[in-house]
Amino acid sequence: MKIINKKLSMKTRGSGDLINITEEISQILKTSNVKNGSVTIFHIGSTAAITTFEFEPGLIKDMQELYEKIVPSNKHYHHDDTWGDANGFSHVRAALQGPSLTVPFQDGGLLLGTWQQVILAEFDMRPRQRNIVVQIIGE
């Protein structure tokens, strides 16, 4: 069994930016020469998350509206009192969504549904450089 760790770096545009990273994950998997196993995609940080959904304009807008409805950006959060940076909503959204996703793969290909993609969800108020660990476990 092999364990391979790679890093992926992505620039985001700030809160509400949802980025399809499926192709980047597939390329890392392809170059690993590991055929069967699982890949974990983990975001390093506390104001962005990793998820999966159908990456199309309508659903992107639906997700952005859902995040705003569940965790409004114009509300005061106690975290804002700690650092004065007014991004408490970013931390709450990221904590709810979660920092990682594990996807099985077979014959070198991700076992995703036809309309399922891996998404980096940016919640911070400003553009960021995001670092993602891609860990491949398999044979």
N, C-alpha and C positions, 0 to 999 in steps of 0.2 A: 504494500500500500504506500502511496506517495501522499505527501502534504506539501502543497506549493502555495506560497503567499506572494501576491503581487499587489501593487498599488496603482490606483487610478486617480488622476487629478482632473477636476472639472471646474470651470468658471460658471458662476450663476449670476442672475440678474437681480436677486433679492426676493423678498417674500412673494409667494405665488408662482415662482418659477418651477415648473415640473419638467424634468429632462428625462427622455428615454435613453437609458444606458445599456439596453439589451445588446446592441451590436458590439459595444466595447467589452462587455462580459463574454460574449461569444468568441471574440477574437483572442482574449486572454485564455479562454478554455482551449481553443484550437491550438495555440502555440504551446500549451502545456503537454500535449501528447498523452494526456490521461483520457481514457475512453469512457469509463463508467464510475459514477460516484455522486458526490454532491458538491455544490459550490455555495459558499456563504458570502454574501455581499454586505459589508459592514461600514457604515459611515462613522468616521472619527469626528466627534463633536456633538453638541447638545442642542443645536438649532436647525437641524436638517434631518431627514429620515429616508429610509428605503422602503418602497412598497411595490405593488404590482397592480396594474389595471390596463384596460384597453386605451392606448395612447391615441386618442382622436379628439379633434377640437371641442366637440360637445361635452365629452366626459371630462376633459381638462377643465373647462369652465365650471362644470358641475362640482368637481373636486375643490376648486378654488372657492366656490360659493359655500360648499359644505364646511370647509375649514373655518371660513369667516363666521358662519352661523354658530358652529359649535364653540369656537374659541375666538371671539371678536378681537380685532386688533386695536379698537378704539376704547377698550376698557382698561381700567387700572389693575395691575397685578402686583402682588406683594413683592415679587422678585424685582420689580422696577425700583422699589425703595432701597434695595441692597446696593445696586450698582448705578442707578440713575440713567440706564441706557434705554429704557422704555421698550425692551424686547421680551418682556415676560410672556407675551402670547406666543412668541417663537419657541420658547422652551416648552410650554405646555403642549403645543401642537406636535412638536417633535417627540415628546414623551408619549403622547397618545398613539402616534403612528409607529414609532419604534425605529431603532437604528439599523436593523439588519433583516435580511431575508435569506432563506436557504432554498435552493432550487436543485432538484436531482438532475443528473444528466446521464445519457446512455448513448453509446457509439459516438461520443464526442459532441453531442448536441444537447442543448438545454431542453428539458421536458416541460415546456410551456404550452399553454393552449394557443390555438390559432390566433386569437386576438389579444393575447396576454403579453405584456412587456414589463421589464424591470425599470422602475422609475426612481430617480433622485428627486425628493421633494424639498425644496428650499423654503424655509420659514423665516429666516432672519430678515431684518428690515433693509439690509444693504447688500449689494453684490459681494460675493465671497468666492474664495478659492477653496474648493472642497476636496478632501482626501478620503478615498474609499479603499478599504482593504478587500481584496478578492482572494478568498482562501479556497483552494481546490483540494478535496480529499477523495482519493479513489485509486483505481488501478487501470 
